[in-house]
Amino acid sequence: MSDAVQPTAAEVRAAAEAVKTALDRHLAAVERRTGDDDPAVYEAFNELAAAAEEYDELLYDRYDEVTPFEIPGSDDTLPPYTGPEEPNALSVVIRRDYAVVEPQRLLAQAQRVEAVEEDGATATEGFDAAAGTVHGALGVLFGEFEPDEIATRHKEFGLEEGDSTLWVTAADEPAEPGEWLEAPFESIDPQRVVCRFDVSAVFDDESDDDLDDDLGSDREIDPLDPLDADR
């Protein structure tokens, strides 16, 4: 960055003071919080994150230095719950990702479904052309089986699980029939999410890394342990 656009030392100092002020406000909000999802704490957290980010940028631009702090962004967390204490309705939003790893298995399963629907036709005769393509086979299978059944039998269908997430959101009243069908995911209010459950291979990798750290490189090798037999 050129000298013409570099922040002044006074601006860096002012940003540092802003961090101190935001830090005090955050601590005060935490000390006065009324629950786990107190909006005052959430607001103070965001103010502290913004102040720390501004200071970090100015510090780097002026002195080519950085801070040792890493504050998670607000996009990675849900805001405090502000929905009804006693919800009269719930919406459950689910996303599951799959990879098609065995297309032939997928096609064969779809053909079997169509064969049964055609009253005993063989799996290789008389099936609808839809089951002869991967996208057509997916339509046949997801039309025949519930998503939960596909999730438990995905290997039979030539699928491999990817990430998945489930969000439970609260509402004051049930939605009108057909109200959200055209855009089912656009009306989600993050502040009405009661809970969410995420499944990802990333979490498994982190667990494996933790296990490796716990074992340590200086662990004594046991020749009777199958894990150590090839060491």
C-alpha angles and dihedrals in degrees: 000000000000124000090247093067101031116118116249124248088250091057091051090049091049090051090051090052089050089056091052091050092047090048091054091048091050093051091048091050091049091050091051098040118136098204146347092284100041107161091214090061091047091051093047090049092054092047091051092048092050093047092048092049092050092049092047092052095047092045091053094045093050104034105012089241133124136205123247092232126105114186115190114243121250090240090070095058136052120247119245116291112259100167127113118303089224106032117207093199140024135205119203113201117193132183123183124177124206136182118219099231100159109035093174092056089049092051093047093052092049091049091052090053092052092045091056090048089054091061104257103335112154120259090249100044135063098000119146116265089240090076091056095074130058095239090044091049090051089053091051095049097043088047092053103039132049114247091246091055091050089050091055095041100036094125090058088057095049094254132133121209121244129176121325136186136187123198125190114201129186127226136187093228136007114269119256114262110276093005099126104019096107093055107016097172102041097077097059112127109205090208090062096053107122095188142335135205122203129192120191140153085234089073091051091051090051091051091050090050091051090050091051090050091050092051092051129197093266095059113133113250116239111207090202092056110096089216090058099039094096097043 
